[in-house]
Amino acid sequence: MNYSNILAALAGGALIGLSAALLLWTHKHTAGISGIAAAILPPWQAGSHWRLCFLLGLLASSPLYRLSGASTALELQTSPSVLAIAGLLVGYGTRLGGGCTSGHGVCGIARLSVRSIVATLTFMLTAGLTVFIARQLL
């Protein structure tokens, strides 16, 4: 068992929870990434600079993690076109579901929101079914 991976996962989870709590306490906003990202698209909303900073922090997290000496090996076994289609479907799903796994799964469940619990269960069941079907086809 690789304890460094377990510790990294625990630290990452704690940092996600801390950042979500700080955003809620300081700005009274839920850390739903799809909503934050959608709000920085035109038309620009006044007072949205924190959203851009939040997203830049997300983008900076992997390079900062690698500066610590850790590796972030990622092997993609699919084509860029499949990834693009998957990304569009995920984007559509977040709009349809009124949020994403970070908003519903992390923040909504922590607030005991029934809507978020149902949404997260739907996300997870759909993801599991999709993986099952995709692996049967390959």
C-alpha positions as CSV (number, residue, x, y, z in Angstrom):
1,M,0.0,0.0,0.0
2,N,1.4,3.4,-1.0
3,Y,0.8,5.7,1.9
4,S,2.1,8.8,0.1
5,N,-0.8,8.5,-2.4
6,I,-3.3,8.1,0.5
7,L,-1.9,11.1,2.2
8,A,-1.9,13.2,-1.0
9,A,-5.6,12.2,-1.6
10,L,-6.5,13.1,2.0
11,A,-4.6,16.5,1.7
12,G,-6.3,17.2,-1.6
13,G,-9.7,16.4,-0.2
14,A,-9.1,18.6,2.9
15,L,-7.9,21.5,0.6
16,I,-11.1,21.2,-1.6
17,G,-13.3,21.2,1.5
18,L,-11.3,24.2,3.0
19,S,-11.5,26.2,-0.2
20,A,-15.3,25.5,-0.6
21,A,-15.9,26.6,3.1
22,L,-13.8,29.7,2.7
23,L,-15.6,30.7,-0.5
24,L,-18.9,30.2,1.2
25,W,-17.9,32.2,4.3
26,T,-16.1,35.0,2.5
27,H,-18.3,35.5,-0.6
28,K,-21.5,33.6,0.2
29,H,-21.1,31.5,-3.0
30,T,-21.0,27.7,-3.5
31,A,-17.9,26.4,-5.1
32,G,-19.6,24.9,-8.1
33,I,-17.0,25.0,-10.9
34,S,-19.5,25.0,-13.8
35,G,-21.3,27.9,-12.4
36,I,-18.1,29.8,-11.6
37,A,-16.8,29.2,-15.1
38,A,-20.1,30.1,-16.8
39,A,-20.2,33.4,-14.9
40,I,-16.9,34.6,-16.4
41,L,-18.1,34.2,-19.9
42,P,-19.6,37.3,-21.6
43,P,-21.6,39.2,-20.6
44,W,-19.1,40.0,-17.8
45,Q,-20.9,40.4,-14.4
46,A,-19.7,43.1,-12.0
47,G,-17.9,41.7,-9.0
48,S,-16.9,38.5,-10.7
49,H,-13.1,39.0,-10.4
50,W,-13.0,36.4,-7.6
51,R,-14.4,33.8,-10.1
52,L,-11.4,34.3,-12.4
53,C,-9.0,34.1,-9.5
54,F,-10.7,30.9,-8.3
55,L,-10.3,29.3,-11.8
56,L,-6.7,30.5,-12.1
57,G,-6.0,28.9,-8.8
58,L,-7.4,25.6,-10.1
59,L,-5.2,25.8,-13.2
60,A,-2.2,26.6,-11.1
61,S,-2.7,23.7,-8.7
62,S,-1.1,21.0,-10.8
63,P,2.1,22.9,-11.7
64,L,2.4,23.9,-8.0
65,Y,2.0,20.3,-6.9
66,R,4.6,19.2,-9.4
67,L,7.0,21.9,-8.0
68,S,6.8,20.1,-4.7
69,G,8.5,17.1,-6.4
70,A,5.4,15.0,-6.9
71,S,4.5,13.5,-10.2
72,T,1.2,13.9,-11.9
73,A,1.3,11.1,-14.5
74,L,-1.8,11.0,-16.6
75,E,-2.3,8.6,-19.5
76,L,-5.2,9.3,-21.8
77,Q,-6.2,6.3,-23.9
78,T,-8.7,8.0,-26.2
79,S,-8.6,10.4,-29.1
80,P,-8.9,14.2,-28.7
81,S,-12.2,14.1,-30.6
82,V,-13.8,11.7,-28.1
83,L,-12.5,14.0,-25.3
84,A,-14.0,17.0,-26.9
85,I,-17.4,15.3,-27.3
86,A,-17.2,14.1,-23.7
87,G,-16.4,17.6,-22.5
88,L,-19.4,19.0,-24.5
89,L,-21.7,16.4,-23.0
90,V,-20.4,17.1,-19.5
91,G,-21.0,20.8,-20.1
92,Y,-24.5,20.2,-21.3
93,G,-25.2,17.9,-18.3
94,T,-24.0,20.5,-15.8
95,R,-26.5,23.0,-17.3
96,L,-29.2,20.5,-17.4
97,G,-28.6,19.3,-13.8
98,G,-28.2,22.8,-12.5
99,G,-24.6,22.2,-11.4
100,C,-21.7,19.8,-11.3
101,T,-20.1,17.3,-9.0
102,S,-18.2,20.1,-7.1
103,G,-21.3,22.1,-6.5
104,H,-23.7,19.3,-5.8
105,G,-21.4,16.6,-4.6
106,V,-19.0,18.6,-2.4
107,C,-21.0,21.6,-1.3
108,G,-24.6,20.4,-1.7
109,I,-24.2,17.2,0.1
110,A,-22.3,19.0,2.9
111,R,-25.4,21.2,3.3
112,L,-27.7,18.1,3.3
113,S,-29.5,19.3,0.2
114,V,-31.9,16.6,-1.1
115,R,-31.6,18.1,-4.6
116,S,-27.8,17.8,-4.5
117,I,-27.9,14.3,-3.1
118,V,-30.3,13.2,-5.9
119,A,-28.2,15.0,-8.5
120,T,-24.9,13.4,-7.2
121,L,-26.4,9.9,-7.2
122,T,-27.6,10.5,-10.8
123,F,-24.1,11.7,-11.8
124,M,-22.4,8.7,-10.2
125,L,-24.9,6.1,-11.6
126,T,-24.7,7.6,-15.0
127,A,-20.9,7.6,-14.9
128,G,-20.8,4.0,-13.8
129,L,-23.2,2.9,-16.5
130,T,-21.3,4.8,-19.1
131,V,-18.0,3.2,-18.1
132,F,-19.7,-0.2,-18.1
133,I,-21.2,0.2,-21.5
134,A,-18.0,1.7,-23.0
135,R,-15.9,-1.2,-21.7
136,Q,-18.3,-3.7,-23.1
137,L,-18.1,-2.1,-26.5
138,L,-14.3,-1.9,-26.6
